[in-house]
């Protein structure tokens, strides 16, 4: 099983499970998501990718995908790499 222990956080010897620069991709039921530090991209079926900064916008109200296309595209490419490696069956390949 892939994953990391929450033990160090519970014991108080660490503040986070994943490094801030680690990409964490998920896909389920037609929804693709990837986290990188404070950033999140999300794509639902028949919709474009959206980009959010969860530190400044935890409610995901301000889609930054148009104002930050380089970051959006970089994260989409990183998502596609993980999706291919992990054989995500419901992945929606990037069209951008």
DSSP file (Angstrom, degrees, kcal/mol; ACC not computed):
  #  RESIDUE AA STRUCTURE BP1 BP2  ACC     N-H-->O    O-->H-N    N-H-->O    O-->H-N    TCO  KAPPA ALPHA  PHI   PSI    X-CA   Y-CA   Z-CA
    1    1 A X              0   0    0      0, 0.0     2,-0.3     0, 0.0     0, 0.0   0.000 360.0 360.0 360.0 136.6    0.0    0.0    0.0
    2    2 A X        +     0   0    0      2,-0.0     2,-0.3     0, 0.0     0, 0.0  -0.635 360.0  86.2 -86.4 145.6    1.2    3.5   -0.9
    3    3 A X        -     0   0    0     -2,-0.3     2,-0.3     2,-0.0     0, 0.0  -0.904  61.8 -97.1 154.3-178.8    1.1    6.2    1.7
    4    4 A X        -     0   0    0     -2,-0.3     2,-0.2    14,-0.0    14,-0.1  -0.960  36.0-106.5-133.5 150.6    2.8    8.0    4.6
    5    5 A X        -     0   0    0     -2,-0.3     3,-0.3     1,-0.1     4,-0.2  -0.530   8.8-156.1 -78.7 138.9    2.5    7.6    8.3
    6    6 A X  S >> S+     0   0    0     -2,-0.2     4,-2.3     1,-0.2     3,-0.6   0.431  72.6 102.8 -85.1  -2.5    0.7   10.3   10.3
    7    7 A X  H 3> S+     0   0    0      1,-0.2     4,-2.7     2,-0.2     5,-0.2   0.885  74.6  51.4 -49.9 -50.7    2.7    9.0   13.3
    8    8 A X  H 3>>S+     0   0    0     -3,-0.3     5,-1.9     1,-0.2     6,-1.3   0.838 111.2  49.3 -60.8 -31.8    5.3   11.9   13.4
    9    9 A X  H X45S+     0   0    0     -3,-0.6     3,-0.6     4,-0.2    -1,-0.2   0.929 112.0  47.2 -70.6 -44.6    2.5   14.5   13.3
   10   10 A X  H 3<5S+     0   0    0     -4,-2.3    -2,-0.2     1,-0.2    -1,-0.2   0.886 113.3  49.0 -62.8 -38.9    0.7   12.8   16.2
   11   11 A X  H 3<5S-     0   0    0     -4,-2.7    -1,-0.2    -5,-0.2    -2,-0.2   0.627 113.4-121.4 -75.9 -13.5    3.9   12.5   18.1
   12   12 A X  T <<5S+     0   0    0     -4,-0.7    -3,-0.2    -3,-0.6    -4,-0.1   0.587  82.5 113.7  85.5  10.6    4.7   16.2   17.5
   13   13 A X  S   <S+     0   0    0     -5,-1.9     2,-0.3    -6,-0.2    -4,-0.2   0.503  78.7  30.6 -93.5  -3.1    8.0   15.6   15.7
   14   14 A X        -     0   0    0     -6,-1.3    -2,-0.2    -7,-0.1    -1,-0.1  -0.984  59.8-149.3-149.1 157.2    6.7   16.8   12.3
   15   15 A X  S    S+     0   0    0     -2,-0.3     2,-0.3     1,-0.2    -1,-0.1   0.609  79.5  27.0-103.0 -15.4    4.2   19.4   11.1
   16   16 A X        -     0   0    0      1,-0.1    -1,-0.2    -8,-0.0     3,-0.1  -0.987  55.0-144.2-148.8 155.6    3.2   17.8    7.8
   17   17 A X  S    S+     0   0    0     -2,-0.3     2,-0.4     1,-0.2    -1,-0.1   0.872  91.2  38.4 -84.0 -42.3    2.9   14.4    6.1
   18   18 A X  S    S-     0   0    0    -14,-0.1    -1,-0.2     4,-0.1     6,-0.0  -0.875  89.8-109.4-113.1 141.9    3.8   15.5    2.6
   19   19 A X    >   -     0   0    0     -2,-0.4     3,-1.7     1,-0.1    18,-0.3  -0.331  33.8-113.9 -61.6 151.6    6.5   18.1    1.6
   20   20 A X  T 3  S+     0   0    0      1,-0.3    17,-0.2    16,-0.1    -1,-0.1   0.793 115.2  51.0 -60.1 -29.1    5.0   21.3    0.2
   21   21 A X  T 3  S+     0   0    0     15,-0.1     2,-0.4    16,-0.1    -1,-0.3   0.392  84.3 111.6 -92.5   5.5    6.4   20.7   -3.3
   22   22 A X    <   -     0   0    0     -3,-1.7    15,-0.6     1,-0.0     2,-0.4  -0.639  64.4-134.2 -82.1 133.1    5.0   17.1   -3.6
   23   23 A X  E     -A   36   0A   0     -2,-0.4     2,-0.5    13,-0.1    13,-0.2  -0.728  18.5-168.9 -85.4 130.9    2.3   16.6   -6.1
   24   24 A X  E     -A   35   0A   0     11,-2.5    11,-2.4    -2,-0.4     2,-0.3  -0.944   8.6-172.1-123.9 108.3   -0.7   14.6   -4.9
   25   25 A X  E     +A   34   0A   0     -2,-0.5     2,-0.3     9,-0.2     9,-0.2  -0.791   6.3 177.6-106.1 143.5   -3.0   13.5   -7.6
   26   26 A X  E     -A   33   0A   0      7,-3.1     7,-2.8    -2,-0.3     2,-0.3  -0.983   7.1-173.7-139.6 148.8   -6.4   11.8   -7.2
   27   27 A X  E     +A   32   0A   0     -2,-0.3     2,-0.3     5,-0.2     5,-0.2  -0.974  16.7 149.9-145.5 131.6   -9.1   10.7   -9.7
   28   28 A X  E >   -A   31   0A   0      3,-2.2     3,-1.9    -2,-0.3    -2,-0.0  -0.924  64.2  -6.3-162.5 134.4  -12.5    9.3   -8.9
   29   29 A X  T 3  S-     0   0    0     -2,-0.3     3,-0.1     1,-0.3    -2,-0.0   0.840 128.7 -48.3  51.2  42.8  -16.0    9.3  -10.5
   30   30 A X  T 3  S+     0   0    0      1,-0.2    15,-0.8    14,-0.1     2,-0.5   0.579 113.7 115.5  78.5   9.2  -15.0   11.7  -13.3
   31   31 A X  E <   -AB  28  44A   0     -3,-1.9    -3,-2.2    13,-0.2     2,-0.4  -0.961  45.5-166.1-116.4 123.2  -13.3   14.2  -11.0
   32   32 A X  E     +AB  27  43A   0     11,-3.0    11,-2.6    -2,-0.5     2,-0.3  -0.902  12.8 172.7-108.7 135.2   -9.6   14.8  -11.3
   33   33 A X  E     -AB  26  42A   0     -7,-2.8    -7,-3.1    -2,-0.4     2,-0.3  -0.994  11.7-176.6-141.8 143.5   -7.7   16.7   -8.6
   34   34 A X  E     -AB  25  41A   0      7,-2.2     7,-2.4    -2,-0.3     2,-0.4  -0.985   8.5-159.0-143.0 137.4   -4.1   17.5   -7.8
   35   35 A X  E     +AB  24  40A   0    -11,-2.4   -11,-2.5    -2,-0.3     2,-0.3  -0.885  13.0 172.3-111.5 142.2   -2.6   19.3   -4.8
   36   36 A X  E >   -AB  23  39A   0      3,-2.4     3,-2.6    -2,-0.4   -13,-0.1  -0.819  66.9 -57.8-147.4 104.9    0.8   21.0   -4.7
   37   37 A X  T 3  S-     0   0    0    -15,-0.6    -1,-0.2   -18,-0.3   -16,-0.1  -0.393 123.5 -13.5  56.2-128.1    1.5   23.0   -1.5
   38   38 A X  T 3  S+     0   0    0     -3,-0.1    16,-3.6    -2,-0.1    17,-0.4   0.537 120.8  96.7 -80.2  -4.6   -1.3   25.6   -1.3
   39   39 A X  E <   -BC  36  53A   0     -3,-2.6    -3,-2.4    14,-0.2     2,-0.4  -0.593  47.8-178.9 -94.0 146.9   -2.3   25.0   -4.9
   40   40 A X  E     -BC  35  52A   0     12,-2.2    12,-2.7    -2,-0.2     2,-0.4  -0.989   8.3-167.2-141.1 130.4   -5.1   22.8   -6.2
   41   41 A X  E     -BC  34  51A   0     -7,-2.4    -7,-2.2    -2,-0.4     2,-0.3  -0.928  13.5-177.8-111.0 146.7   -6.3   22.0   -9.7
   42   42 A X  E     -BC  33  50A   0      8,-2.0     8,-2.5    -2,-0.4     2,-0.4  -0.999  10.6-174.9-144.4 141.5   -9.6   20.3  -10.3
   43   43 A X  E     -B   32   0A   0    -11,-2.6   -11,-3.0    -2,-0.3     2,-0.3  -0.984   4.1-169.2-139.0 126.3  -11.4   19.1  -13.4
   44   44 A X  E >   -B   31   0A   0     -2,-0.4     3,-1.9     4,-0.4   -13,-0.2  -0.772  47.3 -69.6-107.0 159.0  -14.9   17.6  -13.6
   45   45 A X  T 3  S+     0   0    0    -15,-0.8    -1,-0.1    -2,-0.3     3,-0.1  -0.133 118.5   4.0 -49.4 136.5  -16.4   15.9  -16.6
   46   46 A X  T 3  S+     0   0    0      1,-0.2     2,-0.3    -3,-0.1    -1,-0.3   0.684 112.6 102.1  60.0  22.0  -17.1   18.3  -19.5
   47   47 A X  S <  S-     0   0    0     -3,-1.9    -1,-0.2     3,-0.0     2,-0.1  -0.899  73.5-107.5-127.7 160.3  -15.6   21.3  -17.6
   48   48 A X        -     0   0    0     -2,-0.3    -4,-0.4     1,-0.1     2,-0.1  -0.412  46.2 -85.8 -80.2 161.1  -12.2   23.0  -17.9
   49   49 A X        -     0   0    0     -6,-0.1     2,-0.3    -2,-0.1    -6,-0.2  -0.418  43.8-155.1 -63.6 141.4   -9.4   22.7  -15.3
   50   50 A X  E     -C   42   0A   0     -8,-2.5    -8,-2.0    -2,-0.1     2,-0.4  -0.902   1.1-152.4-117.8 150.7   -9.7   25.2  -12.4
   51   51 A X  E     +C   41   0A   0     -2,-0.3    13,-3.4   -10,-0.2    14,-0.4  -0.987  15.3 178.1-127.4 131.8   -6.9   26.4  -10.2
   52   52 A X  E     -C   40   0A   0    -12,-2.7   -12,-2.2    -2,-0.4     2,-0.7  -0.969  28.9-140.7-133.2 148.2   -7.2   27.6   -6.6
   53   53 A X  E  >  -C   39   0A   0     -2,-0.3     4,-2.0     9,-0.3     3,-0.3  -0.931  18.2-166.0-102.7 106.5   -4.8   28.8   -3.9
   54   54 A X  T  4 S+     0   0    0    -16,-3.6     4,-0.1    -2,-0.7    -1,-0.1   0.719  81.7  61.6 -71.5 -21.0   -6.2   27.1   -0.8
   55   55 A X  T  4 S+     0   0    0    -17,-0.4     3,-0.3     1,-0.2    -1,-0.2   0.935 119.7  24.5 -67.4 -45.0   -4.2   29.3    1.6
   56   56 A X  T  4 S+     0   0    0     -3,-0.3    -2,-0.2     1,-0.2    -1,-0.2   0.616 137.1  31.2 -95.3 -13.5   -5.9   32.5    0.4
   57   57 A X    ><  +     0   0    0     -4,-2.0     3,-2.1     1,-0.1    -1,-0.2  -0.484  60.0 161.8-143.6  66.5   -9.1   31.0   -0.9
   58   58 A X  T 3  S+     0   0    0     -3,-0.3    -4,-0.1     1,-0.3    -1,-0.1   0.735  78.5  59.0 -64.3 -20.5  -10.1   27.9    1.1
   59   59 A X  T 3  S-     0   0    0     -3,-0.1    -1,-0.3    -5,-0.0    -5,-0.1   0.446 105.7-128.9 -86.1   0.6  -13.6   28.1   -0.2
   60   60 A X    <   +     0   0    0     -3,-2.1     3,-0.1    -7,-0.2    -2,-0.1   0.927  63.8 135.5  52.0  54.4  -12.4   27.8   -3.8
   61   61 A X        +     0   0    0      1,-0.2     2,-0.7    -4,-0.1    -1,-0.1   0.627  55.3  62.8-101.4 -18.8  -14.4   30.8   -5.0
   62   62 A X  S    S-     0   0    0     -5,-0.2     2,-0.5    -9,-0.1    -9,-0.3  -0.840  70.7-156.3-117.9  95.0  -11.7   32.5   -7.1
   63   63 A X        -     0   0    0     -2,-0.7     3,-0.3     1,-0.1     4,-0.2  -0.566   9.5-175.1 -71.2 119.5  -10.6   30.3  -10.1
   64   64 A X     >  +     0   0    0    -13,-3.4     4,-1.9    -2,-0.5     8,-0.2   0.261  52.0 107.6 -99.0   9.8   -7.0   31.4  -11.0
   65   65 A X  T  4 S+     0   0    0    -14,-0.4    -1,-0.2     1,-0.2     7,-0.2   0.818  83.2  42.7 -63.2 -31.9   -6.7   29.2  -14.1
   66   66 A X  T >4 S+     0   0    0     -3,-0.3     3,-0.6     1,-0.2    -1,-0.2   0.874 117.5  44.7 -80.5 -38.6   -7.0   32.2  -16.6
   67   67 A X  T 34 S+     0   0    0      1,-0.2    -2,-0.2    -4,-0.2    -1,-0.2   0.669 124.0  35.0 -80.9 -15.7   -4.8   34.6  -14.6
   68   68 A X  T 3X  +     0   0    0     -4,-1.9     4,-2.2     1,-0.1    -1,-0.2  -0.441  68.2 152.1-132.4  59.8   -2.1   31.9  -14.0
   69   69 A X  H <> S+     0   0    0     -3,-0.6     4,-2.8     1,-0.2     5,-0.2   0.815  70.2  57.9 -65.4 -30.2   -2.0   29.7  -17.1
   70   70 A X  H  > S+     0   0    0      2,-0.2     4,-2.3     1,-0.2    -1,-0.2   0.937 110.6  42.2 -65.5 -45.4    1.6   28.7  -16.7
   71   71 A X  H  > S+     0   0    0      2,-0.2     4,-2.5     1,-0.2     5,-0.2   0.924 114.7  52.2 -65.4 -44.0    1.1   27.2  -13.3
   72   72 A X  H  X S+     0   0    0     -4,-2.2     4,-2.3     1,-0.2    -2,-0.2   0.947 112.7  44.5 -55.8 -50.5   -2.2   25.6  -14.4
   73   73 A X  H  X S+     0   0    0     -4,-2.8     4,-2.4     1,-0.2    -1,-0.2   0.883 111.6  52.6 -65.9 -38.6   -0.5   24.0  -17.4
   74   74 A X  H  X S+     0   0    0     -4,-2.3     4,-2.0    -5,-0.2    -1,-0.2   0.915 112.3  45.9 -61.2 -43.2    2.5   22.8  -15.4
   75   75 A X  H  X S+     0   0    0     -4,-2.5     4,-2.5     2,-0.2    -2,-0.2   0.856 110.1  53.8 -70.5 -34.6    0.2   21.2  -12.8
   76   76 A X  H  X S+     0   0    0     -4,-2.3     4,-2.7    -5,-0.2    -2,-0.2   0.928 109.3  48.6 -64.0 -44.0   -2.0   19.6  -15.6
   77   77 A X  H  X S+     0   0    0     -4,-2.4     4,-1.9     1,-0.2    -2,-0.2   0.913 112.0  49.1 -61.7 -41.8    1.1   18.0  -17.1
   78   78 A X  H  X S+     0   0    0     -4,-2.0     4,-2.0     2,-0.2    -1,-0.2   0.891 110.5  51.2 -65.2 -38.9    2.2   16.7  -13.7
   79   79 A X  H  X S+     0   0    0     -4,-2.5     4,-3.1     1,-0.2     5,-0.2   0.942 108.0  52.1 -61.2 -46.6   -1.3   15.3  -13.1
   80   80 A X  H  X S+     0   0    0     -4,-2.7     4,-2.3     1,-0.2    -2,-0.2   0.869 107.2  52.8 -60.4 -37.0   -1.1   13.5  -16.5
   81   81 A X  H  X S+     0   0    0     -4,-1.9     4,-2.5     2,-0.2    -1,-0.2   0.949 113.4  42.7 -62.1 -48.6    2.2   11.9  -15.6
   82   82 A X  H  X S+     0   0    0     -4,-2.0     4,-2.5     1,-0.2    -2,-0.2   0.900 112.5  53.6 -65.5 -39.4    0.8   10.6  -12.3
   83   83 A X  H  X>S+     0   0    0     -4,-3.1     5,-2.1     1,-0.2     4,-0.6   0.901 111.5  45.7 -62.1 -40.7   -2.4    9.5  -13.9
   84   84 A X  H ><5S+     0   0    0     -4,-2.3     3,-0.7    -5,-0.2    -2,-0.2   0.931 113.6  48.8 -66.9 -45.5   -0.5    7.5  -16.5
   85   85 A X  H 3<5S+     0   0    0     -4,-2.5    -2,-0.2     1,-0.2    -1,-0.2   0.866 119.3  38.5 -61.1 -37.0    1.8    6.0  -13.9
   86   86 A X  H 3<5S-     0   0    0     -4,-2.5    -1,-0.2    -5,-0.2    -2,-0.2   0.391 106.3-125.5 -99.5   1.9   -1.1    5.0  -11.7
   87   87 A X  T <<5 -     0   0    0     -3,-0.7     2,-0.5    -4,-0.6    -3,-0.2   0.924  28.1-162.8  55.5  51.1   -3.4    4.0  -14.5
   88   88 A X    > < -     0   0    0     -5,-2.1     3,-0.8     1,-0.2    -1,-0.2  -0.540   3.3-161.0 -65.5 118.6   -6.3    6.2  -13.5
   89   89 A X  T 3  S+     0   0    0     -2,-0.5    -1,-0.2     1,-0.2   -61,-0.1   0.818  85.6  44.5 -75.5 -31.9   -9.2    4.7  -15.4
   90   90 A X  T 3  S+     0   0    0    -63,-0.1    -1,-0.2   -59,-0.1   -62,-0.1   0.120  83.0 138.8-100.9  22.3  -11.5    7.7  -15.2
   91   91 A X    <   -     0   0    0     -3,-0.8     2,-0.7   -64,-0.1   -64,-0.1  -0.378  46.9-144.9 -69.6 144.3   -8.8   10.3  -16.1
   92   92 A X        -     0   0    0    -49,-0.1     3,-0.1    -2,-0.1    -1,-0.1  -0.911  24.4-132.2-109.2 101.1   -9.7   13.1  -18.4
   93   93 A X        -     0   0    0     -2,-0.7     2,-0.0     1,-0.1   -17,-0.0  -0.156  29.8 -94.8 -57.8 148.1   -6.6   13.8  -20.5
   94   94 A X        -     0   0    0    -18,-0.2    -1,-0.1     1,-0.1   -21,-0.0  -0.338  33.8-175.6 -62.7 140.1   -5.5   17.4  -20.9
   95   95 A X              0   0    0     -3,-0.1    -1,-0.1     1,-0.1    -2,-0.1   0.541 360.0 360.0-107.9 -16.8   -6.8   19.1  -24.0
   96   96 A X              0   0    0    -23,-0.0    -1,-0.1     0, 0.0    -2,-0.1   0.491 360.0 360.0 -62.3 360.0   -4.9   22.4  -23.3
